[in-house]
Amino acid sequence: TSDQSIYFMKDGKYMILTGLEEIDTIYLQNKKFVPVKSNLFEVISDTAGTTVYVSYTNKTKPLVATAGHGGASKQSSNEVSNTVTSVYVNGIKQNHVSIEIEKHYWIIRKKKMYKADNINQVKNILPGKSSEIEKFIIDNNISFIMDQDILRLAAFIQLQSGQ
């Protein structure tokens, strides 16, 4: 997720998959990935033939030192109610972080990829139909973190565009 690479083990050594420009499709367990330029995208689709790409990135967040009756520990800042810096816990400033994986959706239309992480991005795919798209999202309670919801939304956009 940090460098859009696929790492694997071969003969007990960590290896990196290179030459993505020469690769059409990568299958990992039950998932399908395609390289586009220097990025890898997971391909998700439904039985009706709607296809959506998913990319993955990560975001680092500092862990916050906490001290309580049970001792000191590191937690994500959104899990902490009373905090002290790590300097006060163990005397040495340390940079501890947690990594959150972020999922980004892409709807393909006319061989162009449109980011689809929120309502405003999706309305830009078909500006002339933005009110219909917004109504569909609200009426169908579309969640921008659920694969099936994004596939339903992509199918609706495909119908709206006449393709």
C-alpha positions as CSV (number, residue, x, y, z in Angstrom):
1,T,0.0,0.0,0.0
2,S,2.9,2.4,0.4
3,D,4.6,1.8,-2.9
4,Q,2.0,-0.1,-4.9
5,S,4.2,-3.2,-5.2
6,I,3.6,-6.9,-4.8
7,Y,6.0,-8.6,-2.4
8,F,6.3,-12.4,-2.1
9,M,8.6,-15.0,-0.7
10,K,10.6,-17.3,-2.9
11,D,13.1,-19.8,-1.4
12,G,12.8,-18.0,1.9
13,K,13.7,-14.6,0.5
14,Y,11.5,-11.6,0.1
15,M,11.1,-10.7,-3.6
16,I,9.3,-7.9,-5.4
17,L,7.3,-8.3,-8.6
18,T,8.8,-6.1,-11.3
19,G,8.0,-5.5,-15.0
20,L,4.4,-4.6,-14.4
21,E,4.2,-3.0,-17.9
22,E,4.5,-6.6,-19.3
23,I,1.8,-8.1,-17.0
24,D,-1.8,-8.2,-17.9
25,T,-3.4,-9.6,-14.8
26,I,-2.3,-10.8,-11.4
27,Y,-4.3,-13.4,-9.4
28,L,-3.8,-13.6,-5.7
29,Q,-6.0,-16.2,-4.0
30,N,-9.5,-15.2,-5.1
31,K,-8.6,-11.6,-6.0
32,K,-7.8,-10.2,-9.4
33,F,-5.4,-7.2,-9.9
34,V,-4.5,-5.2,-13.0
35,P,-1.6,-2.8,-13.4
36,V,-2.4,0.6,-14.7
37,K,0.7,2.7,-15.3
38,S,2.7,2.4,-12.1
39,N,-0.3,1.4,-9.8
40,L,-2.1,-1.9,-9.1
41,F,-5.8,-2.0,-8.9
42,E,-8.1,-4.8,-7.6
43,V,-10.9,-5.6,-10.0
44,I,-14.3,-6.1,-8.5
45,S,-17.3,-6.9,-10.6
46,D,-20.9,-8.1,-10.3
47,T,-22.8,-10.7,-12.3
48,A,-24.3,-8.0,-14.5
49,G,-20.8,-7.1,-15.8
50,T,-20.3,-3.8,-14.0
51,T,-16.6,-3.4,-13.2
52,V,-15.0,-1.2,-10.6
53,Y,-11.3,-0.8,-9.6
54,V,-10.1,-0.5,-6.1
55,S,-6.7,0.9,-5.1
56,Y,-5.2,0.7,-1.7
57,T,-3.1,3.3,0.1
58,N,-2.1,3.7,3.7
59,K,-2.1,6.5,6.2
60,T,0.1,6.5,9.3
61,K,-1.2,7.9,12.6
62,P,0.9,8.4,15.7
63,L,0.3,6.1,18.6
64,V,-0.3,8.1,21.8
65,A,1.2,6.9,25.0
66,T,-1.2,6.4,27.8
67,A,-0.7,5.6,31.5
68,G,-3.3,4.0,33.7
69,H,-3.8,1.6,36.6
70,G,-2.5,-1.2,34.4
71,G,0.7,0.5,33.3
72,A,1.7,2.3,30.2
73,S,0.8,1.4,26.6
74,K,0.6,2.8,23.1
75,Q,-2.8,3.2,21.4
76,S,-4.1,4.9,18.3
77,S,-5.1,8.5,19.2
78,N,-8.7,7.8,18.5
79,E,-8.8,5.2,21.3
80,V,-7.3,7.4,23.9
81,S,-9.2,9.5,26.5
82,N,-6.4,10.7,28.7
83,T,-3.0,11.1,27.2
84,V,0.6,12.0,28.0
85,T,3.5,12.1,25.6
86,S,5.8,9.2,25.3
87,V,8.6,11.3,26.9
88,Y,6.7,11.2,30.2
89,V,6.0,7.5,30.1
90,N,9.5,6.1,29.5
91,G,11.8,9.1,29.3
92,I,12.8,8.5,25.6
93,K,10.9,10.1,22.8
94,Q,9.9,7.4,20.3
95,N,8.1,7.6,17.0
96,H,5.5,4.8,17.1
97,V,2.8,4.8,14.5
98,S,-0.2,2.7,13.5
99,I,-1.0,2.1,9.8
100,E,-4.5,2.4,8.4
101,I,-5.2,0.8,5.0
102,E,-7.4,3.1,2.9
103,K,-9.6,1.8,0.1
104,H,-10.3,4.0,-3.0
105,Y,-12.9,3.2,-5.6
106,W,-12.6,4.0,-9.3
107,I,-15.5,3.8,-11.8
108,I,-14.4,3.2,-15.4
109,R,-16.4,5.0,-18.1
110,K,-15.3,5.3,-21.7
111,K,-11.9,4.0,-20.8
112,K,-11.3,6.7,-18.3
113,M,-11.0,6.2,-14.5
114,Y,-13.1,8.3,-12.2
115,K,-12.4,8.3,-8.4
116,A,-15.5,7.4,-6.5
117,D,-14.8,7.9,-2.8
118,N,-17.6,10.3,-2.1
119,I,-20.8,11.8,-3.5
120,N,-19.1,14.9,-5.1
121,Q,-16.6,12.8,-7.0
122,V,-19.3,10.5,-8.3
123,K,-21.5,13.4,-9.4
124,N,-18.6,14.7,-11.6
125,I,-18.7,11.5,-13.7
126,L,-21.9,12.6,-15.4
127,P,-22.3,16.3,-14.6
128,G,-25.6,16.5,-16.5
129,K,-27.1,13.7,-14.4
130,S,-25.7,14.8,-11.0
131,S,-29.1,15.3,-9.4
132,E,-30.2,11.8,-10.5
133,I,-27.0,10.3,-9.2
134,E,-27.3,12.2,-5.8
135,K,-30.9,11.0,-5.5
136,F,-29.9,7.4,-6.2
137,I,-27.1,7.6,-3.6
138,I,-29.5,9.0,-0.9
139,D,-32.5,6.8,-1.8
140,N,-30.4,3.6,-1.8
141,N,-28.3,4.5,1.2
142,I,-25.1,4.0,-0.8
143,S,-22.0,3.5,1.4
144,F,-18.7,4.6,-0.1
145,I,-16.9,1.8,1.8
146,M,-18.9,-1.2,0.6
147,D,-18.0,-3.0,-2.7
148,Q,-21.5,-4.0,-3.5
149,D,-22.9,-0.5,-3.0
150,I,-20.2,1.0,-5.3
151,L,-21.0,-1.7,-7.9
152,R,-24.7,-0.8,-7.7
153,L,-23.8,2.9,-8.1
154,A,-21.5,2.1,-11.1
155,A,-24.3,0.1,-12.8
156,F,-26.8,3.0,-12.2
157,I,-24.3,5.5,-13.8
158,Q,-23.8,3.1,-16.7
159,L,-27.6,3.1,-17.3
160,Q,-27.8,6.9,-16.9
161,S,-25.1,7.4,-19.6
162,G,-26.8,5.1,-22.0
163,Q,-24.0,2.6,-22.2
